[in-house]
Amino acid sequence: MDSREHIEQQAAEWLAKRDSGQWSDQDQSALSDWLAASTANMVEFLRLEAVWDQADRLRAMGTELESGTVLSFETRSWAPAFTHARTSLPEVPVTTDKRAGGGWRAAAWAAGIIVCVVLGSYRYWHRNTYATEIGATRAVALPEGSIVTLNTASHIHVDLRDTQRTIELDRGEAYFEVARDEDRPFVVIAGKHRITALGTAFSVRRSTSDDVRVTVATGRVSVVIASEARAESGERMHTPVELEAGSVAEAYRKNVSVVKRPLAEIEEALSWRSGFLVFHDTPLIDAVAEFNRYHTRQVVIRDPSLAAIPVSGSFRAANFDAFARLMQIGFKIQVTEEDGRILLQSK
């Protein structure tokens, strides 16, 4: 199977030849055969064709050049769309020799440079960052086959390379369904902590204090806790902890606690993916804290004596009204609203 880089080069050559003015019916037939050979060929060709069209409209990006002009490195360096790649590309000589297709091949190389810069800038600003607002969830399909589901108010950076797949969880919570690839470990970085998996499903939740909770649904993961202690060499020490399906690890500072849960409980803990919150004798203070993650209008327990009341049930995260009715009827708790907050206190 051709590598993505080789397919991208072939697609760029087809595009350059098609626009060279020397396109024939035989060329069109050969291109059609190449596109039909694999889905990867079709996807890459369409992707580069869109970028090719964008490069053909560089005037709109501030280059003030005519359509079809190949940019020099100096020109690319000040074009607004290319400001993040000013020193990364060498100058490529372009020949006008038409013999043996030299003209369109040279154009393909030059176009490839433009494609790389445009795609690099686009990926830098858009494709590697995903986020959700308060109360929202979002599923993201990564190009290598993994799926990431973001919980409320979450933010990640994605860096997919030939040797490693890295996801940085800046805030919030995410559930990872990892496509197996033994040559490219899947690493989630949450603050000082690293979670590594090859083929598994697990969630990582990062608190504002950089504490981390890892819940493993299937497979195995390795959690590396960045300890505050240092070795004699002065390097920070790390403690790896192996987790299997059904494990829940709480990592905070240099400590980590691991408990085993029935898989049914693990699924309930991950029910936020379908919009539900499930509680089993959960202290009211913890249940309220969980609801508050999904709402801008916050719930406040005004009476401290209510904090330990055990709460059980399944509730839609977006629907606090059902939870409030349970408090009023089942526990005789008064629910009022004041200054944009929902207050809970004894009747």
Order of alpha helices (4+ residues) and beta strands (2+ residues): alpha-alpha-alpha-alpha-alpha-beta-beta-beta-beta-beta-beta-beta-beta-beta-beta-beta-beta-beta-alpha-beta-alpha-beta-beta-alpha-beta-beta
